[in-house]
Amino acid sequence: MPGGHLGAVFAFTVTGGRIVAIDVISDPERIRQLDVELLDA
């Protein structure tokens, strides 16, 4: 992430085309283990 740091990740669980759960991950060690893709604004 240019010029900053990643403080939290929103993880969406989709079942049958619907969002059924949203998890917010803010543990730095857990975030480092993820394959994160940043979306353009």
C-alpha positions as CSV (number, residue, x, y, z in Angstrom):
1,M,0.0,0.0,0.0
2,P,1.7,3.2,-1.1
3,G,2.5,5.6,1.7
4,G,0.8,3.8,4.5
5,H,0.1,0.5,6.3
6,L,-2.7,-2.0,6.3
7,G,-4.5,-1.7,9.6
8,A,-7.5,-4.0,8.9
9,V,-8.9,-6.4,6.3
10,F,-12.5,-7.1,5.7
11,A,-13.1,-10.7,4.7
12,F,-16.4,-11.5,3.1
13,T,-18.0,-15.0,3.0
14,V,-20.3,-15.4,0.0
15,T,-22.7,-18.3,-0.2
16,G,-25.2,-18.7,-3.0
17,G,-24.3,-15.2,-4.4
18,R,-25.1,-13.5,-1.0
19,I,-22.8,-12.2,1.6
20,V,-23.4,-14.3,4.7
21,A,-20.6,-13.1,7.0
22,I,-18.1,-10.2,7.3
23,D,-15.0,-10.6,9.4
24,V,-12.7,-7.8,10.3
25,I,-9.1,-8.9,10.7
26,S,-6.8,-6.4,12.5
27,D,-4.1,-8.7,14.0
28,P,-0.9,-7.6,12.2
29,E,0.5,-11.2,12.3
30,R,-2.7,-12.6,10.7
31,I,-2.7,-9.8,8.1
32,R,0.9,-10.7,7.1
33,Q,-0.2,-14.3,6.4
34,L,-2.9,-13.2,4.0
35,D,-2.7,-12.7,0.2
36,V,-4.2,-9.2,0.2
37,E,-5.3,-7.5,-3.1
38,L,-6.0,-3.8,-2.9
39,L,-8.9,-2.4,-5.0
40,D,-8.8,0.9,-6.8
41,A,-11.0,3.6,-5.3
